[in-house]
Amino acid sequence: MANLEIVYRKQKGLAASKGELESFINNYVNDQISDSEMTEWLKAVCIHGMTAEELSGFIDIMVHSGRHMDFSHLDSFVGDKHSTGGVGDKISLIIAPLLSAAGIAVPMISGRALGHTGGTLDKLESIPGFSTNLSLTQFQKQVETIGIAMIGQTDDICPADKKMYALRDATGTVESFPLIVGSIMSKKIAEGLNGLVLDVKCGNGAFMKTYRDAQILGTLLKESGENSGIITDVVFSNMNQPLGQFSGCWCEVKEALECLKGNGPKDTLELTLELASRLMVQGKLAENFIESRAILNTLLDDGSAYSKFVEMVKVQGGNSDSFLKPDYVHIPSDELIVASQKSGFVEIMDTYSIGIACALAGCGYMKSNDNIDPTAGLECFVKVGTEVRVGDPLFRIFNSNKSKLVKAENKLKKVVTIGESQKTEQLIFNSN
């Protein structure tokens, strides 16, 4: 009855004490509360939110439902980056080895594709042999030894969040400010970080559609990080068009490899450097952003960042020889070109639908039991503001399943608006 009382009170917009919440959540983890009862509480939180005190307690409970990593014995600054999710966002694959090459220890725990957004784990697992399933003991030892490890959430890290997140995804209770903040920050706090940079995306391809909503979320994330003793910066970036040129799994790994060599799309490198510079300053490896960018660019140009990625891949069982001729790995059997039906300028890109098209092609999970197709992906030939003529290619969609490809193609035929005015999209908004 005490558990049901918490649900009823939240449905009336009333807060629970930390002790009450702790009992409620622990009972759920231990299967003493049903999914249906927890769903009612989650829905009530989506409607009524949480007080600041309630959110703080909620995060602490999630953290202490499992193990808390400890890297305090390291001389290195311990930092990580998190993105709220986008299309073509392969920044984690670039920024983690880049920061590690600069001397920051990076214990990165990532997730899988969700809805229209790609997943870092799925991208990493497209590398032949690469394992994201390390134990926390292996994870900690690898960070201590080579300064970087990239894994998925284990049963030991925030098990309450892991169980609740699966339920939220299935019950449409993902888009709630306190639940998003609790899920993100509990995992980052459990990593034992000194510093964190958050890439909060806004636009038609982001969970936060408006800059105002992104600011609200960013403020809550920053406050939660700093209340837990983590230096936290937030960067707001634009998701009104895909990031980079490719969206998918292996094709994004290939693009990340180019970026790690100092090449690659300008927008992808720009956002990587913007985010990485904040952690460099946090960790006192650079006095300011100008010095930080100079150091980071050197690490890209001289091959240090690329070498660090190769080192991590080898340690986690991956075949780094696949990087030597990446075009000969995960070769798609089918592809289709989506061409412009009129002349003019690209005025709008429906990034959400582009992400759904990628998932339909095999890059994501349309159903929970779907399998990722590492050969699947999207090549984007245009950005907002690009001038096109009738017949010019807009997208190349590819995979190894023709029926899925046709569904993705049909989606892509409707995602670009061509008009007479030439507009551009700002990549990075204000930060805090």
N, C-alpha and C positions, 0 to 999 in steps of 0.2 A: 504493500500500500504506500510505503514511503516513496518508492520509485515512481508509482503512478502519480503521486502528489506533485512531484517535480515536473512531470509532463503537464498536468493540469495548470499548475501555477505559471509555467512558461507560456501556455496557451492564452493566459490572461495578461501576459506581458510582465510578469513578476520575475525578479532575479532569484537565483539559488545561491546559497553560501558555497564556499569552496569545499567544505566538508560534505555537503549534500551532493554536489556535483561529482566529487571524487568517488563517493559510494555508488552513485548512479552509473558512471562510466566504467568503473571497475567491475560492477555487476554485469554490465553488457559484455565486456571482454571475456568474462568467465561464464558467459551463456546463461546468466540468471535473469536477463532481460531479453525479450524477443526483439527481432528485427522490426516488427510492426510497432512496438512501443517506442523504440529508438527513432523510428521514422517520424512518429508523431511529434517527438521532441525536436528533431531536426527541422521539420516543417514550421514549428512554432518559432524556432530561432530565426528561420528565414523571414518570418513575418515581423517579429518583435525585436530581433537583434539581441545584443548583450550589453550590459553596463561595462565600463572600463575595468572595474574590479572583478566582475564575472569573467571577462575575457582573459585577464591576467591569470586568474586561478585555473581556467580551462586549459590554457597553454601549459602551465606548470604540471597539471595532472597528466596531460598527454605525454610530456617529456618523461616524467617519472613512472609512466606505465611500462617502460622498458629500460634499456641500458643507456647511459650517458657517456659518450666518448671523452677521453681526457688526453690532451696533447700538451698539457702545461709544462711537461719536462723538456719539450723541444725548444731549441734556440730560435727556430723559425717562427715568423708570424703565420698564424693559421687562418686562412680565408676561403671564402666560397662565393659563388654567384648563383642567383636563382632568377628564372624568368617566369612570368605568369602565363606564358604559352602563346605561340604564334605559328605562322605558316612559313616554312623555309628557315626557321630559326635554329641554326647549327652552332650558335655562339659557344655553347658549353664545350664542344669538341675542340674549339680553338683556344678559348680563354684559360681553360684548366692547365694544359701543358705550357702555355705562354707564361702564366703566373708562376708555375712551378720552376720553369727555367730561370725566372727572375729571383727565385729564392723564397717564395711563399709556399708553405705546405698547403695542399689542396685535398681535403677529404670530401669528395663530391658524391652525394647520394641523389640519384635522379629518378625520374619516372618514365612511364610508357605513354604512348599516344593516348590522347583523351579527346573524343569528339572530332573536331576539325583540326586539332593541333597535333603536331608530331611529338614523338617521345625520344629523349636522348638514349634511353636503354635500347630501344629498337634499332636506332642508328648504330650504336656501338656493337650490338649483336650481329649486324650485317657484316662486320669484319670477321672473316673466317677464323674460327677457333676462339674468339674473344669471349671470356666469361665475366659476366657481371654478378655472379652468385658467389661472392667471397664471404667467408664468415667474418664477424667483426674483429676477431683476433688477426686474421689474415689482412683485413682492411687496415687495421691500425699499424701492423708491422710494415706493410707496403708504404704507407704514408711516411713512416719513420725512416724507411730505407731509401726510397727514391723521391719522396716529396709529393706524390700524387697517387690517387686511386679513384676510380669511378665505378660505383656499384649501384644496385637497386636497393630499395627499402627492404630490410630483413625483418624477420619476426621479432628480433631483439630491439629494434629501433622503433619507438613509438607504436607499439602494437595496437593501442587504442585508436590511433589515427588510421592505421592500415585497415582495420576492420570497419571503422566508420566511413572511411573514404569510399570503399567498395560499395557500401550501402548508399552513400550520397550519390554516387554515379548512377546507380540503378533506380533511384527514387526522385531524380530531378531536384536535389537539394544541394547542388554544387555551388551555385551563384549566390552566396551569402557572405557579406564582408567578414563577420566574426569567424565563420567556419573556414573560409579561405585563409584568413590570418592564422587561425589555430593550427591548420594543417601544415602550412608552409613553415611557420616559425618553430613549431614543436620539433620538426625534423632538423632544422638548421641549428637550433639550440643544442639538440642532442649530439650534433657533430663535434661539439667542443670547440667552437670557433672563437677567434679574436675579432674578426671582421667579416662583414657581409655586404655585398652590393646586390641590389634588387632591380631587375629590369621589369618595370611595370608597363605593360603594353596597353594602348588604347586605340580604338578605331573599329572599323567594321569586321576585322578579322581577329579581334581580341575579345576576351570575356568582359572587359570593361569597355563599353562602346564610346563613352565620352571622357574627355580629359578631366572633368569634374569628378566622375566616379573613380578614375585612376588616382587622382589626388587624395581622395578619401581613403582608398585602399592603401596607397603609399604611406600616408601619415600613420595609419594604424600599424603597418608593418614596421616602420621605423621606430615608433614608440615601443613596440613589443620587443624589438631587438635590443634597443638601448636599455630598456628596463631589465633585461637579462644580462647586461654587461657586455654586449656585442656592439662594436662600432658599426653603425649601419648607414649606408647611403642608398638613395633611391634615384634611379634614372627613368624618365618617362619616354618611351619610344613609340613610334607610329606603326600601326598594323593595318593601315588602309591599303597596303599592297604587300605582296610576299617579300620576305627578306632574301637578298641574294638572287641567284638565277635558278637554282634547283630546289625542289621540295620532294622529300621521300626519305629513303634510308641510305642505301649505298651511294646514291648519287650525291647526297649531302655530305657523306664522309669524303668523297672525292673533292667536293668543293672546299671542305674544311682543310684538306691536305694542301690545296693550292694557297689558301689563306695562310697556313702555317709556313709556307715558303715565301710569304710576302706578296703573293699574287692574289687572285680572287676578286670577287665583286667589291666595289668601293664601299657600298653601304654596309656590308657585312664586316669589313675591316674597321670602318669608322665606329660602328657600335661596339665592336670588341675592344678597341682602344679606349673608348669613352668609359666603359665599365671597368676595364682592367686598371686604368689610371687611378680610379678611386681607391682600389685596394692597395695599389702601390703607395699612395700617399698615406692611407690608413696605417700601413705597416712600416712607414718611415723608410721605405726603400727609394723614395724620391721626395723632394721638397715640394714640388708642385706638379701640375698636370703637364706642363711643357717638358720638364725634365723626365717625367714618367713616360711620355710618348716617345721621347728620344731613346730611352733605354729599351722600351718594348719593340720599337721598330728595328733596333739593332738585333734583338733576339730573333726576330722574324727573318731579317735579311741574312744573318750569318748561319742560319740553320739550327740554332739552339732549341727553339720552340718545337720544330719538327722532330728533332732528335729525341726530345723528351716524350713526345707523343708515341714515337716508335718504341722507346724504352718501356713505357707503361703497357703498350699493347703486347709486347713480348712477355712481360712479367705476368700478365693476365691471360696468357695462353693463346693470344692472337697470332696469326701468320702475317707478319709485317712485310713479307715478300709480295703480298697482294697489292702493296702500295707501289711497287715498281712498275707494274702494268695494270693500273686500276680499271682500264677500259675492257680488260679481258676477264674481269670478275663480275659475276651476277649479270650476265649479258641478257637483256630482255629479248623475247622472241617476237614481240609485236609492238608497234607504235602507230600513233595517229597524229596528224597535224590539224590543229584548229586554226583556221585562217580568218582574217578580218572580212566582214561582209560589206564594209563601207570605208570610205576615206575620211581622214580627219585626225583628231588628236584623242589619245586615250584620256578620258575625263574621270572615269570611275572604274575601280577594280573591286569586285565583290570578293574580298579575300576569304570571308567565311565559306562561301560556296566553292572557291578554289581549293580550300582545305578539305571540304567534303569530297570533291572530285578526286583528290589524292587518296583519301581513305577508301573511296569506291574502287579505285584502281588497285588497291592492295597495300597502301602505305600506312593504314590505320585499322582500327577495330570498329566496324559497323555493327558487329555483334560480339558479345564477350568471348565466344569461341572461335573467332576469326584468326587466321594465321597471317602474319606479315609476309609480304612478298618482297624480298630484298632487291629484286630486279625492277620493281615498280618505282615510278617517279614522274615528276613533271619538270619540264624545262620551260621557263618563262622568258619570252623574247622582248617583252615590253614592260614599261613602268608608266605610272601616271605622267602624262605630258609627252609621251612618245608619239611622233607623227607616223601614221600608217596609211597605206593605200589598200584598195580592194585586193584581196588575195595574199596580202602579207601575212606571214605566220605570227600568231599570237602565243600559242603554246604547242609544245610537243609532249604528249602523254604516252607513257610506255610501261609495259609489264610483260608477264608471261601467261596471261589469261585473257583471251580476246573478248569474251562476253563481259568481263568486268571493265575492260578498256572502253567498250562502246558506251556503257553506262556513265563512265567518267567523261567521255567525249561529249555526251548529250548535256551534262551539267556545265561543262566549260563553254558551250556555245552561248551561254546566257550571262556570263560573268563580267564582261567588259562593255562599258558604255563609250561609244565613239561620238565625239561632238566637234564643234568648231573652235572651241577655246582651248588654249594650251595652259594647263595648270601643273603645278608641282606639289609634291608632298614633303613636308619637313620631316626629317628622320628622327631627330631627338628634340624633345621639348625641355622645359626647365627641369632641374633636378633638385633634390633636397637631401 
